[in-house]
Amino acid sequence: MSILHYFGTDPDKRARFIFSFIAPIYGFVDSGLANDFGKSADLLNLEITLKGKRILDVGCGTGAWGASLAKHQPKLSVGVDFSSKMLKEAKKKHPDIQFHQASAEDLSIFQDNEFDIVTASYVLHGVTKDVRKRMLTEMKRVAKEYVVIHDFYGRTDYFVRFLEFMERSDYKNFKKHFMNELEEHFAEAKMIDTKRGTGLYIGKK
């Protein structure tokens, strides 16, 4: 019986195992994505001025998305992730960003409206609609103004499809339905196509 099969009955255990296992090499993946992250961050900054903002990156991994946003001079940049090994890599790579261990479904270490912008990159597509709802509820609670989801939109290349199959993610349903889910949570919702297989889904309170 494979390890993936063993953890297949428990999505949370499976996710924790996978991301802890790949943490030492995930930084190389982040480095490869840094250019795309930077361009997406630039697009977001045109929509929402990031300078002087307090930003929380949920499911930060090794910190590449938060670091891309930090180039626009926010007042505060914080990242959280459930994987201690991911956070260990993040702290080494990005010492100027604060990192804490927490689940996206439970951000109780933070107060209501503590951050101007709460964001997540390539996180919400990996879970079911019910889990996304809980994540969005928590992200909205700690956000004063905006929740920004940087995630799949449009065409997904074959290699990424294979990775998502191995992860058993919900990315297909995410791409079809996430805008509707976002609109259920926020007074205003929009999506900006980055032209790189991703979109910036923006919810405003």
N, CA and C of each residue as an Amber inpcrd file, in Angstrom:
protein
   615
   0.8520000  -1.1940000   0.0000000   0.0000000   0.0000000   0.0000000
   0.8920000   1.2490000   0.0000000   0.6560000   2.1930000  -0.9160000
   1.4690000   3.3880000  -0.9980000   1.1270000   4.3540000   0.1220000
   2.0560000   5.2710000   0.4290000   1.8140000   6.2890000   1.4560000
   0.6650000   7.1890000   1.0460000   0.6140000   7.5650000  -0.2540000
  -0.4650000   8.4280000  -0.7200000  -1.8120000   7.7480000  -0.5530000
  -1.8550000   6.4230000  -0.7800000  -3.1090000   5.7040000  -0.6210000
  -3.5160000   5.6890000   0.8500000  -2.5400000   5.5080000   1.7370000
  -2.8230000   5.4730000   3.1680000  -3.4410000   6.7800000   3.6380000
  -2.8810000   7.9100000   3.1820000  -3.3840000   9.2010000   3.6090000
  -4.5850000   9.6620000   2.7900000  -4.9800000   8.8580000   1.7820000
  -6.0430000   9.2900000   0.8880000  -7.3790000   9.4870000   1.5610000
  -7.6090000   8.8030000   2.6960000  -8.8870000   8.9330000   3.3890000
  -8.9490000  10.1760000   4.2650000  -7.8330000  10.8470000   4.4470000
  -7.7880000  12.0390000   5.2920000  -7.0670000  13.1510000   4.5370000
  -7.8220000  14.0570000   3.8960000  -7.1970000  15.1130000   3.0810000
  -6.2280000  15.9850000   3.8590000  -6.5220000  16.2680000   5.1410000
  -5.6440000  17.1270000   5.9190000  -4.3030000  16.4460000   6.1750000
  -4.3520000  15.1740000   6.5600000  -3.1060000  14.4280000   6.7720000
  -2.3190000  14.3120000   5.4790000  -3.0440000  14.0820000   4.3800000
  -2.3670000  13.9400000   3.0850000  -1.6430000  15.2350000   2.7210000
  -2.3230000  16.3630000   2.9000000  -1.7100000  17.6500000   2.5580000
  -0.4980000  17.9300000   3.4340000  -0.6310000  17.6640000   4.7350000
   0.4880000  17.9080000   5.6410000   1.6830000  17.0430000   5.2790000
   1.4190000  15.7760000   4.9580000   2.5130000  14.8790000   4.5960000
   3.1990000  15.3390000   3.3110000   2.3960000  15.6330000   2.2820000
   2.9610000  16.0100000   0.9830000   3.8180000  17.2630000   1.1130000
   3.2990000  18.2940000   1.7650000   4.0270000  19.5580000   1.8060000
   5.2230000  19.5140000   2.7580000   5.1400000  18.7200000   3.8100000
   6.3160000  18.5350000   4.6550000   7.3890000  17.7640000   3.9030000
   6.9570000  16.7890000   3.1160000   7.9020000  15.9550000   2.3660000
   8.6380000  16.7600000   1.3030000   7.9180000  17.6630000   0.6170000
   8.5430000  18.3830000  -0.4990000   9.1470000  19.7180000  -0.0760000
   9.0110000  20.1000000   1.1990000   9.4950000  21.4120000   1.6460000
  10.9430000  21.7070000   1.2520000  11.8900000  20.7430000   1.4100000
  13.2820000  21.0590000   1.0590000  13.4960000  21.4190000  -0.4030000
  12.6510000  20.8860000  -1.3030000  12.8250000  21.1840000  -2.7270000
  11.8150000  22.1960000  -3.2420000  10.8140000  22.5170000  -2.4240000
   9.7630000  23.4120000  -2.8840000  10.2870000  24.8040000  -3.1540000
  11.3310000  25.1860000  -2.4270000  11.9340000  26.4920000  -2.6550000
  12.4270000  26.6640000  -4.0690000  12.9090000  25.5750000  -4.6880000
  13.3560000  25.6490000  -6.0780000  12.1750000  25.8930000  -7.0090000
  11.0280000  25.2820000  -6.6830000   9.8110000  25.5210000  -7.4640000
   9.4090000  26.9800000  -7.3470000   9.4400000  27.5050000  -6.1160000
   9.1050000  28.9040000  -5.8950000  10.0360000  29.8240000  -6.6760000
  11.3220000  29.4830000  -6.7100000  12.2760000  30.3070000  -7.4470000
  11.9200000  30.3520000  -8.9220000  11.4730000  29.2140000  -9.4590000
  11.0800000  29.1600000 -10.8620000   9.8390000  29.9740000 -11.1420000
   8.9820000  30.1230000 -10.1260000   7.7370000  30.8800000 -10.2810000
   7.8950000  32.3610000  -9.9450000   9.0710000  32.7330000  -9.4460000
   9.2580000  34.0920000  -8.9410000   8.9460000  35.1520000  -9.9840000
   9.3150000  34.9060000 -11.2270000   9.0480000  35.8920000 -12.2870000
   7.5480000  36.0830000 -12.4830000   6.8080000  34.9710000 -12.5590000
   5.3520000  35.0650000 -12.7070000   4.7120000  35.7090000 -11.4780000
   5.1950000  35.3410000 -10.3020000   4.6780000  35.9540000  -9.0820000
   4.8990000  37.4640000  -9.1030000   6.0930000  37.8660000  -9.5420000
   6.4120000  39.2920000  -9.5890000   5.4790000  40.0540000 -10.5100000
   5.1870000  39.4750000 -11.6730000   4.2930000  40.1420000 -12.6250000
   2.8580000  40.1900000 -12.0960000   2.4420000  39.1260000 -11.4180000
   1.1010000  39.1330000 -10.8160000   1.0190000  40.1620000  -9.7020000
   2.0920000  40.2730000  -8.9140000   2.1340000  41.2700000  -7.8490000
   2.0790000  42.6810000  -8.4180000   2.7480000  42.8940000  -9.5390000
   2.7050000  44.2100000 -10.1980000   1.2890000  44.5490000 -10.6480000
   0.5890000  43.5610000 -11.2130000  -0.7990000  43.7740000 -11.6360000
  -1.6910000  44.1020000 -10.4360000  -1.4780000  43.3760000  -9.3440000
  -2.2740000  43.6400000  -8.1450000  -2.0190000  45.0480000  -7.6300000
  -0.7630000  45.4870000  -7.6750000  -0.4180000  46.8180000  -7.1900000
  -1.0640000  47.9220000  -8.0310000  -1.3330000  47.6330000  -9.2970000
  -2.0500000  48.5970000 -10.1320000  -3.5170000  48.7100000  -9.7060000
  -4.0470000  47.6140000  -9.1830000  -5.4380000  47.5810000  -8.7410000
  -5.5830000  48.1030000  -7.3070000  -4.6670000  47.6860000  -6.4440000
  -4.6820000  48.0710000  -5.0340000  -3.2670000  48.5170000  -4.6700000
  -3.0870000  49.7360000  -4.2800000  -1.7580000  50.2070000  -3.8880000
  -1.2900000  49.4500000  -2.6490000  -0.1680000  48.7250000  -2.7910000
   0.3230000  47.8750000  -1.7120000   1.2060000  48.6250000  -0.7260000
   1.7740000  49.7290000  -1.1500000   2.6670000  50.4860000  -0.2800000
   1.9310000  50.9480000   0.9830000   2.5450000  50.6670000   2.1210000
   1.9690000  51.0890000   3.3920000   0.8890000  50.1850000   3.9410000
   0.5460000  49.1150000   3.2060000  -0.5040000  48.2040000   3.6580000
   0.0610000  47.1270000   4.5850000  -0.8120000  46.5880000   5.4190000
  -0.4910000  45.4230000   6.2490000  -1.0200000  44.1970000   5.5150000
  -0.1200000  43.2670000   5.1720000  -0.4820000  42.1420000   4.3130000
  -0.2210000  40.8190000   5.0160000  -1.2030000  39.9230000   4.9720000
  -1.0610000  38.5660000   5.4830000  -1.1550000  37.5930000   4.3170000
  -0.1500000  36.7220000   4.1770000  -0.1190000  35.6810000   3.1450000
  -0.4450000  34.3510000   3.8030000  -1.5870000  33.7760000   3.4620000
  -2.0820000  32.5400000   4.0740000  -1.6550000  31.3460000   3.2270000
  -1.1080000  30.3170000   3.8880000  -0.5790000  29.1800000   3.1410000
   0.6520000  29.6080000   2.3650000   1.5490000  30.2900000   3.0550000
   2.6530000  30.9960000   2.3950000   3.7260000  30.0900000   1.8140000
   3.7510000  28.8020000   2.2080000   4.7970000  27.9160000   1.7010000
   6.1680000  28.4430000   2.0710000   7.0520000  28.5210000   1.0920000
   8.3980000  29.0240000   1.3690000   8.5200000  30.5270000   1.1410000
   7.3930000  31.2060000   0.9460000   7.3730000  32.6650000   1.0220000
   7.4870000  33.4550000  -0.2630000   7.4600000  32.7900000  -1.4280000
   7.7050000  33.4980000  -2.6940000   6.6280000  34.5400000  -3.0130000
   5.3560000  34.2130000  -2.7860000   4.2740000  35.1560000  -3.0940000
   4.3530000  36.3750000  -2.1760000   4.5240000  36.1310000  -0.8880000
   4.6450000  37.2380000   0.0440000   5.8430000  38.1210000  -0.2620000
   6.9460000  37.5000000  -0.6860000   8.1460000  38.2700000  -1.0280000
   7.9070000  39.1340000  -2.2620000   7.1430000  38.6310000  -3.2190000
   6.8110000  39.4160000  -4.4180000   5.9750000  40.6280000  -4.0500000
   5.0320000  40.4520000  -3.1420000   4.2100000  41.5790000  -2.6880000
   5.0390000  42.5660000  -1.8670000   5.9990000  42.0410000  -1.1020000
   6.8090000  42.8920000  -0.2300000   7.6920000  43.8580000  -1.0040000
   7.9440000  43.5720000  -2.2740000   8.7420000  44.4860000  -3.0950000
   8.0210000  45.8100000  -3.3250000   6.7270000  45.8280000  -3.0530000
   5.9420000  47.0540000  -3.2220000   5.8080000  47.8390000  -1.9170000
   6.6720000  47.5560000  -0.9680000   6.8250000  48.3360000   0.2590000
   5.5780000  48.4040000   1.1470000   5.0070000  47.2520000   1.4950000
   3.9260000  47.2900000   2.4770000   4.4540000  47.6910000   3.8420000
   3.5640000  48.1250000   4.7010000   3.9560000  48.4900000   6.0690000
   4.3600000  47.2490000   6.8600000   3.6540000  46.1410000   6.6080000
   3.8880000  44.8950000   7.3380000   3.6290000  43.7230000   6.4040000
   4.4940000  42.7250000   6.4370000   4.3220000  41.5170000   5.6250000
   4.4530000  40.3010000   6.5330000   3.3850000  39.5010000   6.5940000
   3.3270000  38.3390000   7.4810000   2.8880000  37.1250000   6.6780000
   3.4700000  35.9750000   6.9670000   3.0700000  34.7410000   6.3120000
   2.7060000  33.6770000   7.3320000   1.7060000  32.8490000   7.0030000
   1.3580000  31.7060000   7.8560000   1.2510000  30.4570000   7.0020000
   1.6050000  29.3280000   7.6040000   1.4840000  28.0370000   6.9290000
   1.3360000  26.9580000   7.9990000   0.6810000  25.8310000   7.6370000
   0.5260000  24.7580000   8.6260000   1.7560000  23.8680000   8.7200000
   2.6690000  23.9690000   7.7460000   3.8450000  23.1070000   7.7080000
   5.0550000  23.7760000   8.3420000   5.5440000  23.2010000   9.4210000
   6.7200000  23.7660000  10.0860000   7.9450000  23.7020000   9.1840000
   8.0210000  22.6840000   8.3420000   9.1800000  22.5590000   7.4510000
   9.1390000  23.6270000   6.3640000   7.9430000  23.9250000   5.8520000
   7.8240000  25.0230000   4.8890000   8.2590000  26.3390000   5.5330000
   7.8130000  26.5600000   6.7620000   8.1420000  27.8010000   7.4510000
   9.6430000  27.9040000   7.7330000  10.2720000  26.7920000   8.0120000
  11.7160000  26.7910000   8.2290000  12.4410000  27.2890000   6.9760000
  12.0060000  26.8010000   5.8000000  12.5920000  27.2400000   4.5380000
  12.2760000  28.7150000   4.2850000  11.0380000  29.1180000   4.5750000
  10.6180000  30.5090000   4.3530000  11.4490000  31.4830000   5.1760000
  11.6850000  31.1430000   6.4310000  12.4490000  32.0350000   7.3140000
  13.8910000  32.1950000   6.8400000  14.4430000  31.1290000   6.2700000
  15.8080000  31.2150000   5.7440000  15.8650000  32.1010000   4.5070000
  14.8540000  31.9760000   3.6510000  14.8660000  32.6890000   2.3680000
  14.4410000  34.1480000   2.5060000  13.5470000  34.4330000   3.4560000
  12.9590000  35.7720000   3.5450000  12.9620000  36.2590000   4.9990000
  14.1260000  36.6150000   5.5210000  14.2210000  37.0120000   6.9350000
  13.4910000  38.3110000   7.2710000  13.1310000  39.1080000   6.2840000
  12.4470000  40.3720000   6.5430000  10.9360000  40.2170000   6.6920000
  10.4320000  38.9990000   6.4460000   9.0040000  38.7280000   6.5830000
   8.7610000  37.9460000   7.8660000   7.6960000  38.2820000   8.5870000
   7.3240000  37.5370000   9.7920000   6.5690000  36.2750000   9.3910000
   6.8940000  35.1570000  10.0210000   6.2090000  33.9030000   9.7160000
   5.6990000  33.2520000  10.9950000   4.4750000  32.6800000  10.9050000
   3.8570000  31.9900000  12.0250000   3.2160000  30.7010000  11.5300000
   3.0870000  29.7280000  12.4160000   2.4280000  28.4780000  12.0560000
   0.9480000  28.5640000  12.4000000   0.1120000  28.3550000  11.4030000
  -1.3380000  28.4000000  11.6000000  -2.0190000  27.7730000  10.3950000
  -3.2270000  27.2920000  10.6040000  -4.0510000  26.7440000   9.5310000
  -4.8950000  27.8520000   8.9110000  -5.1200000  27.7580000   7.6100000
  -5.9590000  28.7470000   6.9280000  -7.3960000  28.7290000   7.4320000
  -7.8110000  27.6180000   8.0300000  -9.1670000  27.5220000   8.5660000
  -9.2750000  28.0680000   9.9820000  -8.1440000  28.3650000  10.6070000
  -8.1480000  28.8690000  11.9770000  -7.0360000  29.9010000  12.1290000
  -7.3920000  31.1550000  11.9090000  -6.4410000  32.2620000  12.0190000
  -6.6460000  33.0040000  13.3400000  -6.9900000  32.2530000  14.3760000
  -7.3420000  32.8600000  15.6650000  -6.1690000  33.5440000  16.3480000
  -4.9560000  33.3600000  15.8520000  -3.8080000  34.0940000  16.4090000
  -3.8610000  35.5750000  16.0090000  -4.7900000  35.9180000  15.0940000
  -4.9280000  37.3060000  14.6390000  -6.2840000  37.8760000  15.0330000
  -6.3210000  39.2000000  15.1990000  -7.5500000  39.8970000  15.5530000
  -8.4010000  40.1780000  14.3100000  -9.6650000  40.5060000  14.5180000
 -10.5270000  40.9630000  13.4350000  -9.9110000  42.2180000  12.7940000
  -9.9550000  42.2760000  11.4810000  -9.5030000  43.4620000  10.7340000
  -8.0300000  43.8270000  10.9870000  -7.2040000  42.8440000  11.3250000
  -5.8110000  43.1400000  11.6800000  -4.9600000  43.5160000  10.4710000
  -5.3610000  43.0440000   9.2770000  -4.5880000  43.3050000   8.0660000
  -5.4420000  44.0300000   7.0340000  -4.7970000  44.8910000   6.2650000
  -5.5160000  45.5660000   5.1810000  -5.8560000  44.5910000   4.0630000
  -4.9040000  43.7040000   3.7580000  -5.0630000  42.7340000   2.6780000
  -4.6870000  41.3510000   3.1970000  -5.5570000  40.3850000   2.9710000
  -5.2550000  38.9930000   3.2890000  -5.2830000  38.2240000   1.9760000
  -4.2200000  37.4900000   1.7120000  -4.0740000  36.8620000   0.4100000
  -3.6450000  35.4050000   0.5410000  -3.8250000  34.6580000  -0.5260000
  -3.3540000  33.2740000  -0.5970000  -3.0420000  32.9680000  -2.0560000
  -1.9520000  32.2650000  -2.2800000  -1.5550000  31.9090000  -3.6390000
  -1.4810000  30.3910000  -3.7880000  -2.2160000  29.8750000  -4.7560000
  -2.2270000  28.4310000  -5.0350000  -2.5610000  27.6140000  -3.7890000
  -3.5480000  28.0580000  -3.0440000  -3.9580000  27.3520000  -1.8320000
  -5.3880000  26.8290000  -1.9600000  -6.3230000  27.7110000  -2.3020000
  -7.7360000  27.3460000  -2.2090000  -8.1750000  26.3100000  -3.2420000
  -7.4810000  26.2220000  -4.3720000  -7.8730000  25.2240000  -5.3730000
  -7.6360000  23.8010000  -4.8710000  -6.7740000  23.6690000  -3.8560000
  -6.3790000  22.3440000  -3.3990000  -7.3450000  21.6980000  -2.4330000
  -8.3920000  22.4250000  -2.0350000  -9.3330000  21.9050000  -1.0460000
 -10.7510000  21.9310000  -1.6020000 -11.6620000  21.2920000  -0.9010000
 -13.0450000  21.2220000  -1.3440000 -13.7680000  22.5440000  -1.1100000
 -14.9440000  22.6800000  -1.7060000 -15.7330000  23.9040000  -1.5710000
 -16.0280000  24.2290000  -0.1160000 -16.3710000  23.2240000   0.6920000
 -16.6890000  23.4600000   2.0960000 -15.4800000  24.0140000   2.8500000
 -14.3050000  23.4780000   2.5610000 -13.0970000  23.9660000   3.2210000
 -12.7730000  25.3750000   2.7360000 -12.9450000  25.6180000   1.4250000
 -12.7310000  26.9790000   0.9020000 -13.6290000  27.9780000   1.6090000
 -14.8470000  27.5860000   1.8740000 -15.7890000  28.4830000   2.5570000
 -15.2670000  28.8570000   3.9330000 -14.7610000  27.8760000   4.6620000
 -14.2320000  28.1590000   5.9990000 -12.9840000  29.0400000   5.9120000
 -12.1320000  28.7680000   4.9200000 -10.9290000  29.5810000   4.7420000
 -11.2860000  31.0280000   4.4140000 -12.2220000  31.2040000   3.4750000
 -12.6200000  32.5520000   3.0950000 -13.2460000  33.3140000   4.2660000
 -14.0090000  32.5980000   5.0750000 -14.6390000  33.2250000   6.2430000
 -13.5770000  33.7550000   7.2020000 -12.5420000  32.9610000   7.4640000
 -11.4640000  33.3910000   8.3550000 -10.6330000  34.5100000   7.7280000
 -10.3290000  34.3810000   6.4410000  -9.5530000  35.4140000   5.7660000
 -10.3050000  36.7460000   5.7770000 -11.5990000  36.6850000   5.5440000
 -12.4180000  37.9020000   5.5690000 -12.4410000  38.5070000   6.9590000
 -12.4940000  37.6710000   7.9770000 -12.5500000  38.1720000   9.3540000
 -11.3230000  39.0070000   9.7060000 -10.1410000  38.5430000   9.3170000
  -8.9110000  39.2540000   9.7150000  -8.5250000  40.3440000   8.7180000
  -9.2780000  40.4660000   7.6070000  -9.0090000  41.4990000   6.5990000
  -9.8500000  42.7360000   6.8630000  -9.2230000  43.8810000   6.8200000
  -9.9520000  45.1430000   6.9720000 -10.6050000  45.5650000   5.6680000
  -9.8940000  45.3110000   4.5220000 -10.4010000  45.7850000   3.2410000
 -10.5730000  44.6850000   2.1920000  -9.4840000  43.9670000   1.9150000
  -9.4840000  43.0750000   0.7550000  -9.0190000  41.6600000   1.1030000
  -9.6040000  40.6940000   0.3980000  -9.0740000  39.3340000   0.3270000
  -8.7130000  39.0830000  -1.1330000  -7.4740000  38.6580000  -1.3710000
  -6.9810000  38.4500000  -2.7350000  -6.5110000  37.0090000  -2.8770000
  -7.1110000  36.2920000  -3.8140000  -6.7320000  34.9090000  -4.0720000
  -6.0100000  34.8400000  -5.4180000  -4.7630000  34.4470000  -5.3820000
  -3.9530000  34.2790000  -6.5920000  -3.9270000  32.7820000  -6.8920000
  -4.6410000  32.3930000  -7.9500000  -4.8140000  30.9550000  -8.1670000
  -5.1810000  30.6800000  -9.6200000  -5.4650000  29.4260000  -9.9330000
  -5.6900000  28.9950000 -11.3030000  -6.8420000  29.7300000 -11.9790000
  -6.6190000  30.0570000 -13.2410000  -7.6560000  30.5990000 -14.1110000
  -7.2600000  30.2890000 -15.5560000  -8.2380000  29.9080000 -16.3610000
  -7.9420000  29.6440000 -17.7670000  -7.2270000  28.3180000 -17.9760000
  -6.3640000  28.2820000 -18.9720000  -5.7010000  27.0420000 -19.3650000
  -4.6310000  26.6360000 -18.3430000  -4.6350000  25.3550000 -18.0040000
  -3.6330000  24.7940000 -17.1050000  -2.7850000  23.8100000 -17.8930000
  -1.4620000  23.9790000 -17.8560000  -0.6170000  23.1260000 -18.6980000
  -0.5810000  21.6930000 -18.1810000  -0.0880000  20.7790000 -19.0250000
  -0.1910000  19.3500000 -18.7660000   0.5660000  18.9200000 -17.5210000
   1.7640000  19.4680000 -17.3010000   2.5530000  19.0690000 -16.1380000
   1.8530000  19.4680000 -14.8440000   1.2840000  20.6790000 -14.8290000
   0.5710000  21.1320000 -13.6280000  -0.6710000  20.2790000 -13.4040000
  -1.3450000  19.8920000 -14.4800000  -2.5010000  19.0000000 -14.3440000
  -2.1030000  17.6950000 -13.6760000  -0.9320000  17.1700000 -14.0490000
  -0.4420000  15.9220000 -13.4530000  -0.1890000  16.1100000 -11.9610000
   0.4450000  17.2280000 -11.5940000   0.7160000  17.4950000 -10.1820000
  -0.5840000  17.6240000  -9.3830000  -1.5620000  18.2890000  -9.9890000
  -2.8410000  18.4580000  -9.3000000  -3.5680000  17.1220000  -9.1510000
  -3.4040000  16.2430000 -10.1340000  -3.9840000  14.9000000 -10.0360000
  -3.3440000  14.1440000  -8.8720000  -2.0170000  14.2420000  -8.7440000
  -1.3150000  13.5570000  -7.6610000  -1.7310000  14.1160000  -6.2960000
  -1.9540000  15.4160000  -6.2460000  -2.3740000  16.0540000  -4.9940000
  -3.8400000  15.7880000  -4.7020000  -4.5870000  15.3540000  -5.7380000
  -6.0360000  15.1560000  -5.6450000  -6.7440000  16.4650000  -5.3030000
  -6.3300000  17.5230000  -5.9580000  -6.9000000  18.8380000  -5.6910000
  -8.2690000  18.9920000  -6.3590000  -8.9210000  20.0920000  -6.0610000
 -10.2450000  20.4010000  -6.6120000 -10.1370000  21.5130000  -7.6550000
  -8.9860000  21.5790000  -8.3520000  -8.7180000  22.7390000  -9.2010000
  -9.7250000  22.9010000 -10.3380000 -10.2800000  21.8130000 -10.8710000
 -11.2480000  21.9310000 -11.9660000 -12.5100000  22.6340000 -11.4920000
 -13.0410000  22.2050000 -10.3540000 -14.2230000  22.8690000  -9.8070000
 -13.9050000  24.2820000  -9.3510000 -12.6900000  24.4700000  -8.8370000
 -12.2730000  25.8080000  -8.4350000 -12.3700000  26.7680000  -9.6170000
 -11.8020000  26.3860000 -10.7540000 -11.8080000  27.2730000 -11.9110000
 -13.2310000  27.5570000 -12.4000000 -14.1040000  26.5720000 -12.3030000
 -15.4750000  26.7430000 -12.7870000 -16.3260000  27.6060000 -11.8610000
 -16.1260000  27.4730000 -10.5650000 -17.1120000  28.0070000  -9.6260000
 -16.5860000  29.0430000  -8.6380000 -15.2840000  29.2980000  -8.6020000
 -14.7770000  30.1090000  -7.4920000 -15.3020000  31.5430000  -7.5010000
 -15.4890000  32.1400000  -8.6670000 -16.0200000  33.5030000  -8.6760000
 -17.3730000  33.5700000  -7.9990000 -18.2040000  32.5680000  -8.2210000
 -19.5070000  32.5260000  -7.5460000 -19.3320000  32.3980000  -6.0390000
 -18.3720000  31.5830000  -5.6240000 -18.1020000  31.4140000  -4.1980000
 -17.6320000  32.7370000  -3.5850000 -16.7730000  33.4410000  -4.3030000
 -16.2600000  34.7150000  -3.8140000 -17.3790000  35.7360000  -3.6680000
 -18.2690000  35.7550000  -4.6300000 -19.3760000  36.7120000  -4.6070000
 -20.3240000  36.4600000  -3.4410000 -20.3740000  35.2250000  -2.9540000
 -21.2130000  34.9070000  -1.8030000 -20.6660000  35.5070000  -0.5090000
 -19.3630000  35.8070000  -0.4940000 -18.7160000  36.2820000   0.7230000
 -18.4980000  37.7960000   0.7710000 -18.4660000  38.4560000  -0.3940000
 -18.0320000  39.8460000  -0.4280000 -19.0260000  40.7480000  -1.1430000
 -19.0600000  41.9910000  -0.6980000 -19.9450000  42.9810000  -1.3150000
 -19.5290000  43.2530000  -2.7520000 -18.2150000  43.2220000  -3.0130000
 -17.6840000  43.4150000  -4.3600000 -16.6880000  42.3120000  -4.6610000
 -16.7300000  41.7830000  -5.8740000 -15.7900000  40.7410000  -6.2710000
 -15.4310000  40.9190000  -7.7420000 -14.1560000  40.7370000  -8.0570000
 -13.7240000  40.8160000  -9.4440000 -12.5420000  39.8950000  -9.6600000
 -12.2280000  39.6380000 -10.9280000 -11.1080000  38.7870000 -11.2750000
 -10.2730000  39.4650000 -12.3410000  -8.9520000  39.4620000 -12.1600000
  -8.0200000  39.9880000 -13.1440000  -7.2370000  38.8290000 -13.7260000
  -7.3110000  38.6350000 -15.0190000  -6.5820000  37.5630000 -15.6970000
  -5.1140000  37.9750000 -15.8280000  -4.2050000  37.1950000 -15.2730000
  -2.7830000  37.5200000 -15.3640000  -2.1730000  37.0780000 -16.6880000
  -2.9370000  36.3290000 -17.4930000  -2.4720000  35.8030000 -18.7840000
  -1.3890000  34.7340000 -18.6130000  -1.2840000  34.1560000 -17.4220000
  -0.2600000  33.1420000 -17.1570000  -0.8740000  31.8830000 -16.5470000
  -2.1450000  31.6440000 -16.8590000  -2.8270000  30.4870000 -16.2890000
  -3.3230000  30.7230000 -14.8810000  -3.2320000  31.9820000 -14.4350000
  -3.7170000  32.3250000 -13.0990000  -4.5780000  33.5760000 -13.1620000
  -5.3180000  33.8010000 -12.0970000  -6.1050000  35.0160000 -11.9710000
  -5.9220000  35.5990000 -10.5850000  -6.1840000  36.8750000 -10.4630000
  -6.2410000  37.5530000  -9.1710000  -7.7120000  37.7490000  -8.8310000
  -8.2110000  36.9460000  -7.9140000  -9.6020000  37.0260000  -7.4900000
  -9.6570000  37.9690000  -6.2820000 -10.3560000  39.0660000  -6.4260000
 -10.3280000  40.1140000  -5.3980000 -11.7050000  40.2980000  -4.7830000
 -11.7810000  40.1120000  -3.4800000 -13.0070000  40.3650000  -2.7340000
 -12.8340000  41.5870000  -1.8590000 -13.7680000  42.5140000  -1.9340000
 -13.7220000  43.7400000  -1.1160000 -14.8630000  43.7390000  -0.1240000
 -14.5530000  44.0130000   1.1350000 -15.5820000  44.0040000   2.1970000
 -16.4860000  45.2340000   2.0780000
